[in-house]
Amino acid sequence: MSNQQQFKYSTGVIAYPVFFVMLLWLVFWMQVRFFPGIKSLGVYPLTLKGLKGIVLSPFIHSDIEHLYNNSIPLFVLSMALFYFYRKISWKVILYGILLSGLITWCIGRPANHIGASGLIYVLVSFIFFKGVFARHFRLVALSLLIIFLYGSMIWYVFPVEKGISWEGHLAGLITGFVFALIFRKAIAKPEKYVWQQPEYNEEDDPFLRHFDENGNFIEHIEPEIEPETNVDSEQRSIKVVYDFRKKEEGDD
């Protein structure tokens, strides 16, 4: 797939992130209005009842501030994912939820882990490392932008603040890195210029022909005259044909 085909805008680039964020707000509204018990359906490590939280926890938030803080980065990162990596975007999101949730279930402390921050760390980690591995100028620029916007999030993979699931953040960071390795071949290849092609010949390049062997620019190039092919004298002789008629009576 060429870069023009891969880096192509579609309605899904904005529609899918908007739908996903709206779904989080809808679940929170239902939680506050009708089902307050939803909050307990997060990942509870090393328990059977906590396994369901692997799927449900990204959609559950403790309060509106928690939801607001997750909504903006989730929208921005998922939009970047669908634009630059649309071919594997759904795999990253769906498998990212499952794997990061499973890692949280394995390493987390005995508490109820909820929120979409684990998925956010998946996206941050994946987009950053994927751009580094690809070495494509657009994807590297995206990686640098991610570091500029969300580089400070790295501190929250450590237990620096009470009440924050640093285990979920760490699980998301690990998951994104693993996905960047797994999907390493599914990257946009840097475009090759004409002079980078294996069949490139400098002598046939019309631009380089304007320079002599010392690197001096030649403004006008005399067209090459093909040498005459060897032909024998008979082929090069001129044949003259005369047409004559008999003189009729009355002609002068």
C-alpha positions as CSV (number, residue, x, y, z in Angstrom):
1,M,0.0,0.0,0.0
2,S,1.4,3.4,-1.0
3,N,1.7,6.3,1.5
4,Q,-1.0,8.2,-0.4
5,Q,-3.4,5.3,0.1
6,Q,-2.5,4.7,3.7
7,F,-2.4,8.3,4.9
8,K,-5.9,9.0,3.6
9,Y,-8.7,10.8,5.4
10,S,-12.0,9.1,5.7
11,T,-15.1,9.7,7.8
12,G,-14.1,6.9,10.2
13,V,-11.0,9.0,11.3
14,I,-13.3,11.3,13.3
15,A,-16.6,9.2,13.4
16,Y,-15.1,6.2,15.3
17,P,-13.3,8.3,18.0
18,V,-16.5,10.4,18.5
19,F,-18.6,7.3,18.8
20,F,-16.2,5.7,21.3
21,V,-16.0,8.8,23.5
22,M,-19.8,9.3,23.4
23,L,-20.2,5.6,24.4
24,L,-18.1,6.3,27.5
25,W,-20.3,9.3,28.5
26,L,-23.4,7.3,27.8
27,V,-22.2,4.5,30.2
28,F,-21.3,7.1,32.8
29,W,-24.8,8.7,32.5
30,M,-26.4,5.3,33.0
31,Q,-24.1,4.6,35.9
32,V,-25.1,7.9,37.7
33,R,-28.8,7.8,36.8
34,F,-29.7,4.1,36.9
35,F,-27.0,1.6,37.7
36,P,-24.5,3.0,40.3
37,G,-23.3,-0.6,40.9
38,I,-21.5,-0.5,37.5
39,K,-18.6,1.1,39.2
40,S,-17.7,-2.2,40.9
41,L,-17.3,-4.1,37.6
42,G,-13.7,-3.2,37.1
43,V,-10.6,-5.4,37.0
44,Y,-10.1,-7.0,40.4
45,P,-6.7,-8.8,40.1
46,L,-6.3,-12.6,40.6
47,T,-10.0,-13.2,41.2
48,L,-12.5,-14.9,38.9
49,K,-15.1,-12.1,39.3
50,G,-12.5,-9.6,38.4
51,L,-12.0,-11.2,34.9
52,K,-15.1,-9.5,33.5
53,G,-13.4,-6.2,34.2
54,I,-10.9,-6.9,31.5
55,V,-13.6,-6.1,29.0
56,L,-15.8,-3.7,31.0
57,S,-13.3,-1.5,32.9
58,P,-12.4,0.9,30.1
59,F,-16.0,2.0,29.9
60,I,-16.4,2.7,33.7
61,H,-15.2,5.8,35.5
62,S,-15.2,6.9,39.1
63,D,-16.5,10.5,38.5
64,I,-16.9,13.1,35.8
65,E,-13.4,14.5,36.3
66,H,-12.0,11.0,35.7
67,L,-14.0,10.7,32.6
68,Y,-13.2,14.1,31.3
69,N,-9.5,13.6,31.8
70,N,-9.6,10.4,29.7
71,S,-12.0,11.7,27.0
72,I,-9.7,14.3,25.3
73,P,-6.5,12.2,25.0
74,L,-8.6,9.1,24.0
75,F,-10.2,11.1,21.2
76,V,-6.9,12.7,19.9
77,L,-4.9,9.4,20.0
78,S,-7.6,7.2,18.5
79,M,-8.1,9.8,15.7
80,A,-4.3,9.6,15.0
81,L,-4.5,5.8,15.1
82,F,-7.4,5.7,12.5
83,Y,-5.6,8.1,10.2
84,F,-2.1,6.7,10.2
85,Y,-2.8,3.1,11.0
86,R,-6.3,2.5,9.8
87,K,-5.6,-1.0,8.5
88,I,-4.7,-2.3,12.0
89,S,-6.5,0.3,14.1
90,W,-9.3,-2.0,15.3
91,K,-6.9,-4.7,16.2
92,V,-4.8,-2.3,18.3
93,I,-7.9,-1.1,20.2
94,L,-9.7,-4.4,20.7
95,Y,-6.6,-6.5,21.5
96,G,-5.2,-3.6,23.4
97,I,-8.2,-3.6,25.8
98,L,-7.9,-7.4,26.3
99,L,-4.1,-7.7,26.7
100,S,-3.7,-4.6,28.9
101,G,-6.6,-5.7,31.1
102,L,-5.2,-9.2,31.4
103,I,-1.8,-7.8,32.5
104,T,-3.5,-5.5,35.0
105,W,-5.4,-8.5,36.3
106,C,-2.1,-10.4,36.8
107,I,0.1,-7.6,38.3
108,G,-2.4,-5.3,40.0
109,R,-2.8,-4.8,43.7
110,P,-6.1,-6.0,45.2
111,A,-8.4,-3.1,44.2
112,N,-11.0,-2.2,41.7
113,H,-9.2,-0.9,38.6
114,I,-11.4,1.1,36.2
115,G,-11.1,3.7,33.5
116,A,-9.9,4.1,29.9
117,S,-6.5,5.2,30.9
118,G,-5.0,1.8,30.3
119,L,-6.2,2.0,26.6
120,I,-4.8,5.5,26.4
121,Y,-1.4,4.2,27.4
122,V,-1.7,1.5,24.8
123,L,-2.2,4.1,22.1
124,V,0.6,6.4,23.4
125,S,3.1,3.5,23.5
126,F,2.0,2.0,20.2
127,I,2.0,5.2,18.2
128,F,5.4,6.3,19.7
129,F,7.3,3.0,19.2
130,K,5.6,2.3,15.8
131,G,6.9,5.6,14.4
132,V,10.4,4.9,15.7
133,F,10.4,1.4,14.1
134,A,9.0,2.6,10.8
135,R,11.5,5.4,10.4
136,H,9.1,7.1,8.0
137,F,9.3,10.9,8.4
138,R,5.6,11.4,9.0
139,L,5.4,8.7,11.6
140,V,8.5,9.8,13.3
141,A,7.0,13.4,13.4
142,L,3.9,11.9,14.9
143,S,6.0,10.1,17.6
144,L,7.7,13.3,18.5
145,L,4.3,15.1,18.7
146,I,3.0,12.3,21.0
147,I,6.0,12.8,23.3
148,F,5.5,16.5,23.4
149,L,1.8,16.2,24.3
150,Y,1.8,13.2,26.6
151,G,5.4,12.5,27.5
152,S,4.7,13.5,31.1
153,M,2.4,10.5,31.4
154,I,5.4,8.2,31.8
155,W,5.6,9.1,35.5
156,Y,2.2,7.6,36.2
157,V,3.4,4.1,35.3
158,F,5.0,4.3,38.8
159,P,3.2,4.5,42.1
160,V,3.6,8.2,42.5
161,E,0.1,9.1,43.4
162,K,-2.4,7.3,45.6
163,G,-5.6,6.2,44.1
164,I,-4.3,5.9,40.5
165,S,-4.0,2.5,38.9
166,W,-0.3,2.7,37.9
167,E,-0.5,-1.0,37.2
168,G,-3.1,-0.4,34.5
169,H,-0.9,2.4,33.0
170,L,2.1,0.1,33.0
171,A,0.1,-2.7,31.4
172,G,-1.0,-0.3,28.6
173,L,2.6,0.8,28.1
174,I,3.8,-2.8,27.8
175,T,0.9,-3.7,25.5
176,G,1.6,-0.8,23.1
177,F,5.3,-1.7,22.9
178,V,4.5,-5.4,22.2
179,F,2.0,-4.4,19.4
180,A,4.5,-2.1,17.8
181,L,6.8,-5.1,17.5
182,I,4.1,-7.5,16.4
183,F,2.8,-5.1,13.7
184,R,6.3,-4.0,12.8
185,K,5.9,-5.2,9.1
186,A,2.6,-3.4,8.7
187,I,4.2,0.0,8.3
188,A,4.3,2.6,5.5
189,K,7.5,2.3,3.6
190,P,9.4,5.5,3.0
191,E,9.0,6.6,-0.6
192,K,12.1,6.0,-2.8
193,Y,13.3,8.7,-5.2
194,V,14.3,7.9,-8.7
195,W,18.0,7.9,-7.8
196,Q,17.3,5.3,-5.1
197,Q,15.9,2.7,-7.5
198,P,18.3,-0.2,-8.2
199,E,18.0,0.2,-12.0
200,Y,18.9,3.9,-11.8
201,N,21.6,5.0,-14.3
202,E,23.3,8.4,-13.8
203,E,24.1,8.7,-17.5
204,D,20.4,8.5,-18.4
205,D,19.4,11.2,-15.9
206,P,18.5,14.4,-17.9
207,F,19.3,16.6,-14.9
208,L,22.7,15.2,-14.2
209,R,23.6,15.5,-17.8
210,H,23.7,19.3,-17.2
211,F,26.9,18.8,-15.2
212,D,30.4,18.0,-16.4
213,E,32.9,15.7,-14.7
214,N,34.1,18.6,-12.6
215,G,30.6,19.5,-11.4
216,N,30.2,22.6,-13.5
217,F,26.7,23.4,-14.7
218,I,26.1,23.2,-18.5
219,E,23.2,25.3,-19.5
220,H,22.8,24.1,-23.1
221,I,23.5,20.5,-24.1
222,E,24.1,19.7,-27.7
223,P,21.9,16.8,-28.8
224,E,23.7,13.7,-29.4
225,I,24.1,12.7,-33.1
226,E,23.9,9.0,-33.7
227,P,26.8,7.8,-35.7
228,E,26.2,6.6,-39.2
229,T,26.0,2.9,-39.6
230,N,28.4,1.1,-41.9
231,V,26.8,0.7,-45.3
232,D,28.6,-0.4,-48.5
233,S,29.1,1.9,-51.4
234,E,26.3,0.3,-53.5
235,Q,23.7,1.1,-50.8
236,R,24.9,4.7,-50.5
237,S,25.0,5.3,-54.3
238,I,22.3,7.5,-55.9
239,K,20.0,5.9,-58.4
240,V,18.7,8.2,-61.2
241,V,15.8,7.1,-63.3
242,Y,15.0,8.8,-66.7
243,D,11.6,8.6,-68.3
244,F,11.4,9.2,-72.0
245,R,8.8,8.9,-74.8
246,K,8.9,8.8,-78.6
247,K,8.5,12.1,-80.5
248,E,5.1,12.3,-82.1
249,E,4.3,14.0,-85.4
250,G,3.5,17.7,-84.9
251,D,5.8,18.0,-81.9
252,D,8.4,20.7,-82.2
